[in-house]
């Protein structure tokens, strides 16, 4: 009886892990995202171009730190990102699980890593923006399937894994699109696989 008991216990654990595991995130062609680099492309509508791919931008005339923003043109792919540090052992990038997001570029003018971070600041607008900097000690973001559009996703800031705040876009006084928290828009995105040629030829664009 003991071998059967341990077998059933192990089977229950496996099934529980399967149920709790997030579904794999899919790219724009319906392929499971495992590793590599991906452009994050926003939804384009008749009323709003939604901007282009992601880039890094300065703020208040200061060279550093850099903040995550969008290219003005919807035809620009921008800088790709990489995903890492989700806790499950799944070989794919899972939905609704904390992970880190990093801009996939070798070097910036700030000479530091380009992981997405959120650090409250004294200046109110700055406190809402996503900045690029050293790798966080734990994953801070989650990617969830859009409940409005098939094949689209939303990004959330989830510092403790539960109290999540959606990441949207904010256009500042200079007309720069920035990724920010607590915005009213829906930042619906798709992930486009980057080729090796595109990665090697990518240069830093600073707005």
N, C-alpha and C positions, 0 to 999 in steps of 0.2 A: 504493500500500500504506500509505503514511503516514496518510492520512485515515482509513482503516479501522482502523488500529492505535489511533489516538487515540480513535476512536469506541468501540471495544471497551474501552479503558482507562476512559473516562468511564462507560460502562455498568456496568462492574465496580464502580466506586466508588459509583454510585447504588445498586446492588443490595446492596452491603456495608453502606451506611448504612441501608438499609431493614431489613435483617436485625437490625442492632444497635440500631435505634430501639425504645424501649419502646412497648408497646401503650397506647392512650389510656385514661385513667381515666374511668369512667362514673359518672354520678350515680344516685340512687335510682330513676330512671325509665328508666335505660339510655341516657341521652344523653351524648355525649362532653363532657367538661369542657374548656372553652377559656379562659374568663375569668369575671369576676364573682365573687360571693360565695356561699359554701356553708356550711350548718350541718353540723357533724360529729355524727352521731347514733350512739350505741353500740347494740350488740345487746341486746335485752331478752329474758330467759329466765324460766322458771317459778321458778328458784332465786335469781335476782339481777336487780333492775331495771336494773342497769348504769348507773344515774344518767341525767341528761339531757344536754343539749348543753353546750358549753364556756363557761366564764366565767373571770374573773380573780380571784385570791384573794391575800390578804396572808399573811404567815408570821411567827410569833413576835411578833405584835403590831406589827410594823414596817409603816409605810405603803408603803414602797418597798424593793426592787423588788416587782413583782407576779408571781405564778406562775399558770400555766395549770392550771385545775381543771375540775370538772364541777358542773353544777347538781344539787341533790339529787333533784329530781323528774324522772322520766322523761318528763313531759309538757312540760317546758320546753325550748325550742329553744336557748336561750343566745345567745351571741355568734357570728356567722359568721366564717369565715376566708377569706383570699385566698391563692392560690398564685402564685409568681413565680420568675424567675431560673433556670429550667432551661436547660441549655446547648444543646440541639438547637434547630433552627429550626422544629420542629413547631409548628403552631398550636394544638395541644391539650396538656393537661397529661399528661406521660408517666409510665408506671409505672417503678419501679426506676431513677430518675434523680434526682440531687441537685437540690433546690429549696428555696426559702424558704417558710415559712408565717407569715402575719401575721393577728392578730386584727383583724377589720374594724370598727374603732370609731374615731371621730374623735379623742377625747381621753381620757386617764385622769388620775387624781390625781397620777401621777408625771411627767406632762408629757413623755413620751418615746414613741418608737415601740413597737409591740407585736409585733415579730417574735419567733418562738420561738427560744430560745437554750438552751445548756447550758453552765454555767460551774462547774467544780469549786470547792467551798468547804470551809472548815475543818470546818463542821458536817456530819456524815455524811448525815443525812436530806436536808438542803438540797442536797447535792451531786448527789442523784439526781433532783431535780425539774426540770421544764421551766419556764424563766422567760421573761418578756416584756421586751424591751428593744430597743436600737438594731439596725439591720439588720446581719446578719453580712456579712463580706466575700465569702463564698461560700455556696452552698446547703448546708444541714446535714442535711436530712431527705429521706427517700425514702418513697414510698407503694407498697406491694406488694399484689398480689391475695392474698386469703385462700386457703389451701390446704384449708380446711374448709368454707367457706360461699360459695355462689355469690352474686355481687353485693356481697360484703363485702371490705373492705380492712384492711390493717394499716399502721401508721406506724412508721418506723424512723429512728433517729438515726445518720447515716453521715458523720462529719466528713471522712473522706478518700475517701468514695465506695465503700469496700470493706468495712471492718470495721464492720458495722452492729449496732446494739443495738436491740431492740424497745422501743417506747414502750407502757407499760401504765398501770394506775391503782394508786394507793396511797391507802388511807384512813388519815389521821393520827389522833392521839389526840382531836382535837376533832371527828372524824367528817367532816372535809372530804376530798372526793375530789380527788386531784391527779394530773396526768400525770407519770409518772416512768419512769426507766430500770431495767432489771434486775428487773422484777416478775415474778411467776409467772403472772399472768393473761393472757388473750388479749384484747387490746383490738380487737375486731372492729367496724368502723364502716361507715356508709354516708354519702354526701354528698348533701345535700338543697339544691337550688337555692333561693336567696333572691330574693324579688321586690323591686322597687324600694321598694314600700310598707313591707315588713318591714325593709329596710336603713335607710330614713330614720327609722323610728320606734324603732329599737333604742337602748336606753340601757344604760349600763354597770352591770353587777351585780357588786358586790364582796362576796365571802364573808368 
